[in-house]
Amino acid sequence: MDAKVIWNTKMSFEGTADSGFKVNLGASPSVGGDDDGFRPLELIAIGLAGCTAMDVISILSKKKQEIASFEVKVHTEHQDHHPKVFTHITIEYLVGGKDLSTTAIERAVELSAEKYCPAQAMLKQVAPMNLKITLLDQ
């Protein structure tokens, strides 16, 4: 995979990768930006959420789970000084549907964490990671 960012002005960049999609990156005014795009570390957190979400929803579909709603939240903590690396990560899976199997959901999350999601595999080597499953009433 190849990715790049192209500088626009001040602290504004446009990012692209092999897929051809574009994403704006920006910074807050306190560091010279115009508050006009994602912060790079936000994209890392979104990438982690998306990676595991795609795994889990794919596995649950194969297990014939009737998912009505599905959301993955990533909460990160980081050190106060530079480089402000992640020091702890919590991934919360919010799953709603009809007659869901708790065992199937737990197994899907486990498979993503232990086998399929490269973002989780990389990030858990540098920061402790907790996984939380919340079943929603449907």
Backbone torsions as a table, in degrees:
resi	resn	phi	psi	omega
1	MET	NA	139.7	173.9
2	ASP	-120.3	143.2	177.5
3	ALA	-141.9	155.3	178.0
4	LYS	-153.0	160.0	170.5
5	VAL	-124.6	143.3	177.5
6	ILE	-117.8	127.9	179.9
7	TRP	-71.4	132.8	176.8
8	ASN	-100.3	-64.0	-179.8
9	THR	-163.2	157.6	179.8
10	LYS	44.0	-116.8	179.4
11	MET	-112.6	35.0	-179.4
12	SER	-109.0	131.4	-178.4
13	PHE	-135.3	159.1	171.8
14	GLU	-119.3	125.1	179.7
15	GLY	-102.8	142.0	174.6
16	THR	-139.8	161.4	176.5
17	ALA	-143.5	-172.8	-175.6
18	ASP	-54.6	-30.5	-178.1
19	SER	-68.4	-20.7	179.1
20	GLY	91.6	-9.1	178.1
21	PHE	-73.4	158.5	-177.9
22	LYS	-121.0	149.4	176.7
23	VAL	-141.8	137.8	178.1
24	ASN	-87.0	135.1	174.2
25	LEU	-115.0	141.5	-178.8
26	GLY	-150.7	-177.5	-179.2
27	ALA	-140.0	164.2	179.7
28	SER	-75.5	157.5	178.4
29	PRO	-58.0	-27.3	-178.6
30	SER	-63.9	-18.4	177.6
31	VAL	-119.3	20.4	175.0
32	GLY	94.2	10.9	-179.4
33	GLY	-98.2	178.8	179.4
34	ASP	-111.5	12.0	-179.8
35	ASP	54.8	47.2	-171.5
36	ASP	-120.1	24.0	177.5
37	GLY	-178.0	175.0	177.3
38	PHE	-62.9	147.7	169.5
39	ARG	-81.2	146.5	-178.6
40	PRO	-55.0	-40.8	-179.9
41	LEU	-69.6	-27.8	173.6
42	GLU	-62.2	-39.1	179.6
43	LEU	-66.7	-32.8	175.8
44	ILE	-64.4	-44.5	178.6
45	ALA	-64.9	-41.5	177.4
46	ILE	-64.9	-40.1	177.1
47	GLY	-60.6	-42.2	177.0
48	LEU	-62.3	-47.7	179.9
49	ALA	-60.9	-44.6	-179.4
50	GLY	-65.9	-40.3	-179.2
51	CYS	-60.3	-52.4	-178.2
52	THR	-71.9	-34.0	178.7
53	ALA	-61.3	-43.4	179.6
54	MET	-64.2	-39.8	176.2
55	ASP	-60.6	-53.7	-172.9
56	VAL	-63.9	-44.7	-178.4
57	ILE	-66.8	-35.6	177.0
58	SER	-64.4	-45.5	-179.5
59	ILE	-65.0	-44.0	-179.5
60	LEU	-65.5	-33.8	176.0
61	SER	-64.4	-42.8	178.4
62	LYS	-65.6	-28.2	178.3
63	LYS	-86.5	9.0	176.2
64	LYS	60.0	34.2	175.4
65	GLN	-82.6	134.1	-179.3
66	GLU	-88.6	86.6	-177.4
67	ILE	-83.4	125.6	177.8
68	ALA	-101.4	-31.1	177.7
69	SER	-148.2	147.1	-177.0
70	PHE	-154.7	129.2	179.9
71	GLU	-144.6	142.5	174.9
72	VAL	-121.8	123.9	177.5
73	LYS	-109.4	137.6	175.8
74	VAL	-119.0	123.4	175.5
75	HIS	-113.2	126.8	179.6
76	THR	-118.8	147.9	169.7
77	GLU	-116.2	148.8	-179.7
78	HIS	-139.1	160.8	179.4
79	GLN	-70.8	154.1	-175.1
80	ASP	-75.5	-23.8	-176.8
81	HIS	-106.9	163.5	-179.4
82	HIS	-74.9	142.1	-6.5
83	PRO	-75.6	136.6	-173.6
84	LYS	-81.8	64.7	-176.8
85	VAL	-71.3	156.6	175.4
86	PHE	-63.4	135.3	176.2
87	THR	-111.7	-16.7	176.5
88	HIS	-160.4	142.5	-179.5
89	ILE	-132.1	132.9	171.9
90	THR	-120.2	129.0	175.4
91	ILE	-111.3	123.4	178.9
92	GLU	-115.3	127.6	178.3
93	TYR	-103.4	119.0	177.5
94	LEU	-107.5	114.1	-171.4
95	VAL	-124.1	129.1	176.3
96	GLY	-128.7	148.2	178.9
97	GLY	169.4	-175.1	-176.2
98	LYS	-99.4	130.2	175.8
99	ASP	50.9	47.5	-178.4
100	LEU	-75.4	145.1	176.3
101	SER	-93.3	115.8	177.2
102	THR	-59.1	-39.0	179.6
103	THR	-62.5	-42.6	179.6
104	ALA	-64.8	-40.8	179.7
105	ILE	-66.7	-46.6	178.6
106	GLU	-59.6	-41.2	-179.8
107	ARG	-66.9	-40.1	178.2
108	ALA	-62.2	-43.8	178.3
109	VAL	-64.3	-42.4	178.6
110	GLU	-62.3	-44.8	179.1
111	LEU	-62.5	-40.3	177.2
112	SER	-61.9	-46.9	-176.7
113	ALA	-67.3	-38.8	-172.4
114	GLU	-97.6	-20.4	-172.3
115	LYS	-128.1	-43.2	-165.5
116	TYR	-103.2	-36.2	-170.6
117	CYS	-86.7	106.7	180.0
118	PRO	-66.3	-29.2	178.6
119	ALA	-64.2	-44.0	176.8
120	GLN	-63.9	-44.0	-178.9
121	ALA	-58.2	-41.6	-179.8
122	MET	-72.1	-50.0	-172.4
123	LEU	-70.5	-30.1	-179.7
124	LYS	-72.8	-10.7	174.2
125	GLN	-78.4	-17.1	-177.1
126	VAL	-116.5	-14.9	-180.0
127	ALA	-146.7	139.4	174.9
128	PRO	-58.6	144.2	-175.2
129	MET	-133.4	131.0	174.4
130	ASN	-112.5	144.9	177.2
131	LEU	-116.4	136.2	-179.4
132	LYS	-133.4	134.3	177.5
133	ILE	-114.5	128.4	176.6
134	THR	-120.8	119.0	176.9
135	LEU	-89.5	129.1	-178.6
136	LEU	-98.7	142.8	176.0
137	ASP	-70.4	136.3	179.5
138	GLN	-124.3	NA	NA
